Amino acid sequence: MGRVTYDFGGRVALVTGSSRGIGRATATLLAKSGADVIVHYRRDGDAARAVAAEVERHGRHAHLLCADLGSAEAVAAMMDAVARDVGHLDLLVANAAATAFKPITELKAHNVSRTLETVVHSFVALVQHAVPLMRGRGASIVTVSGFDTVRVIEGHGMLAAAKSALETMTRYLGVELAAEDIAVNGVMPGMVDTDSARTWAERTGGGDLGQDPANWARRTPRGRVAMPVEIARIVAFLCSDDARWLVGQTIVADGGLTLV
Ligand SMILES: NC(=O)c1ccc[n+]([C@@H]2O[C@H](COP(=O)([O-])OP(=O)(O)OC[C@H]3O[C@@H](n4cnc5c(N)ncnc54)[C@H](OP(=O)(O)O)[C@@H]3O)[C@@H](O)[C@H]2O)c1
């Protein structure tokens, strides 16, 4: 797991989709760095409870919240619970995402609306609920985008469109909240070794990246695929005081994949 570079003692972090993958690595690293963590998940309660236990092993408080980000009511209920049970928020990491991996010509209307609700609508609602809990605390909001916004990836058109909106909102919010000392920035991962990356490859064949992670590694100048913690470290940096002069930026963290 990640080394500790920052001190988030006394801070409260909400990491969406922290039951697995990049979100799990982020929740664990922030806890290891001193933050109390609200572990959010959709379906896999056992996995989320395991992450909460990891947070507590680092001596931090863990709150467990289940909400389908595709439901406006569920997002509002989750943020009401944060306001009621915690009362403030320092770090919001908008990490969760889901989509149907299909070419745009094959998308059904519900695939489009579901992806937009999960990634775009939920982010607006999360931020609107979070900002009143963040004021005056030198807080940070970090978005997790993806390299599909700048490269065409098999079956990723809809998610990429939603993530492009997320990157744009990162820029606008960065400016809107700058004077309130709420830092808003994002990270754009390349290929990361997670369940969903493997599921995507199985379902779509992976296009010219292929199905085999060894091929993803060959295509990446660093010569390997990122581990989730390597993205978590960028998130931690963006949450830290060292990143306070970044406003509305989305940092490419891809081992060089999009440069070649
Ligand atoms: N892996 C990569 O190669 C890669 C590359 C670029 C960008 N990214 C981005 O990085 C982020 C994390 O990716 P990952 O690979 O770590 O994902 P992952 O392993 O699939 O985990 C996704 C997380 O999001 C949650 N989630 C999914 N749909 C949700 C919904 N409707 N409501 C609430 N929670 C939901 C899942 O909860 P449950 O398990 O409970 O359903 C899970 O905790 C995503 O935004 C992804 O687009 C990943």
The ligand as an SDF file (V2000), in Angstrom:
LIG
                    3D

 48 52  0  0  0  0  0  0  0  0999 V2000
   -9.3120    1.1560  -14.3220 N   0  0  0  0  0  0  0  0  0  0  0  0
   -8.8720    1.9310  -15.2960 C   0  0  0  0  0  0  0  0  0  0  0  0
   -8.0660    1.5020  -16.1570 O   0  0  0  0  0  0  0  0  0  0  0  0
   -9.3320    3.3620  -15.3900 C   0  0  0  0  0  0  0  0  0  0  0  0
   -8.7730    4.1670  -16.3810 C   0  0  0  0  0  0  0  0  0  0  0  0
   -9.1790    5.4870  -16.4780 C   0  0  0  0  0  0  0  0  0  0  0  0
  -10.1230    5.9960  -15.6060 C   0  0  0  0  0  0  0  0  0  0  0  0
  -10.6690    5.1810  -14.6660 N   0  0  0  0  0  0  0  0  0  0  0  0
  -11.6930    5.7670  -13.7920 C   0  0  0  0  0  0  0  0  0  0  0  0
  -11.3310    5.5730  -12.4390 O   0  0  0  0  0  0  0  0  0  0  0  0
  -12.5010    5.4420  -11.6400 C   0  0  0  0  0  0  0  0  0  0  0  0
  -12.4180    4.1770  -10.8200 C   0  0  0  0  0  0  0  0  0  0  0  0
  -12.2330    3.1030  -11.7000 O   0  0  0  0  0  0  0  0  0  0  0  0
  -11.9660    1.6100  -11.1790 P   0  0  0  0  0  0  0  0  0  0  0  0
  -11.3920    0.8790  -12.3310 O   0  0  0  0  0  0  0  0  0  0  0  0
  -11.2650    1.6460   -9.8660 O   0  0  0  0  0  0  0  0  0  0  0  0
  -13.4840    1.1330  -10.9790 O   0  0  0  0  0  0  0  0  0  0  0  0
  -14.1100   -0.1650  -10.3020 P   0  0  0  0  0  0  0  0  0  0  0  0
  -13.0670   -1.1060   -9.8260 O   0  0  0  0  0  0  0  0  0  0  0  0
  -15.1170   -0.6440  -11.2870 O   0  0  0  0  0  0  0  0  0  0  0  0
  -14.8780    0.4720   -9.0650 O   0  0  0  0  0  0  0  0  0  0  0  0
  -15.9620    1.2940   -9.3120 C   0  0  0  0  0  0  0  0  0  0  0  0
  -16.5070    1.7870   -7.9920 C   0  0  0  0  0  0  0  0  0  0  0  0
  -17.5950    2.6570   -8.2750 O   0  0  0  0  0  0  0  0  0  0  0  0
  -18.7640    2.1740   -7.6300 C   0  0  0  0  0  0  0  0  0  0  0  0
  -19.9200    2.4130   -8.4890 N   0  0  0  0  0  0  0  0  0  0  0  0
  -20.1240    1.9940   -9.7500 C   0  0  0  0  0  0  0  0  0  0  0  0
  -21.3300    2.4050  -10.1960 N   0  0  0  0  0  0  0  0  0  0  0  0
  -21.9030    3.1020   -9.1790 C   0  0  0  0  0  0  0  0  0  0  0  0
  -23.1460    3.7530   -9.0120 C   0  0  0  0  0  0  0  0  0  0  0  0
  -24.0890    3.7870   -9.9680 N   0  0  0  0  0  0  0  0  0  0  0  0
  -23.3830    4.3400   -7.8220 N   0  0  0  0  0  0  0  0  0  0  0  0
  -22.4830    4.3060   -6.8370 C   0  0  0  0  0  0  0  0  0  0  0  0
  -21.2850    3.6970   -6.9310 N   0  0  0  0  0  0  0  0  0  0  0  0
  -20.9960    3.0960   -8.0910 C   0  0  0  0  0  0  0  0  0  0  0  0
  -18.5230    0.6850   -7.4050 C   0  0  0  0  0  0  0  0  0  0  0  0
  -19.3060    0.2430   -6.2910 O   0  0  0  0  0  0  0  0  0  0  0  0
  -19.8680   -1.2710   -6.2260 P   0  0  0  0  0  0  0  0  0  0  0  0
  -18.6820   -2.1900   -6.3780 O   0  0  0  0  0  0  0  0  0  0  0  0
  -20.5200   -1.3690   -4.9020 O   0  0  0  0  0  0  0  0  0  0  0  0
  -20.7990   -1.3860   -7.4050 O   0  0  0  0  0  0  0  0  0  0  0  0
  -17.0280    0.6760   -7.1090 C   0  0  0  0  0  0  0  0  0  0  0  0
  -16.7770    1.0210   -5.7710 O   0  0  0  0  0  0  0  0  0  0  0  0
  -13.6860    5.4620  -12.6010 C   0  0  0  0  0  0  0  0  0  0  0  0
  -14.2240    6.7550  -12.6380 O   0  0  0  0  0  0  0  0  0  0  0  0
  -13.0550    5.1070  -13.9340 C   0  0  0  0  0  0  0  0  0  0  0  0
  -13.7800    5.6410  -15.0310 O   0  0  0  0  0  0  0  0  0  0  0  0
  -10.2990    3.8800  -14.5190 C   0  0  0  0  0  0  0  0  0  0  0  0
  1  2  1  0
  2  3  2  0
  2  4  1  0
  4  5  1  0
  4 48  2  0
  5  6  2  0
  6  7  1  0
  7  8  2  0
  8  9  1  0
  8 48  1  0
  9 10  1  0
  9 46  1  0
 10 11  1  0
 11 12  1  0
 11 44  1  0
 12 13  1  0
 13 14  1  0
 14 15  2  0
 14 16  1  0
 14 17  1  0
 17 18  1  0
 18 19  2  0
 18 20  1  0
 18 21  1  0
 21 22  1  0
 22 23  1  0
 23 24  1  0
 23 42  1  0
 24 25  1  0
 25 26  1  0
 25 36  1  0
 26 27  1  0
 26 35  1  0
 27 28  2  0
 28 29  1  0
 29 30  1  0
 29 35  2  0
 30 31  1  0
 30 32  2  0
 32 33  1  0
 33 34  2  0
 34 35  1  0
 36 37  1  0
 36 42  1  0
 37 38  1  0
 38 39  2  0
 38 40  1  0
 38 41  1  0
 42 43  1  0
 44 45  1  0
 44 46  1  0
 46 47  1  0
M  CHG  2   8   1  16  -1
M  END
$$$$
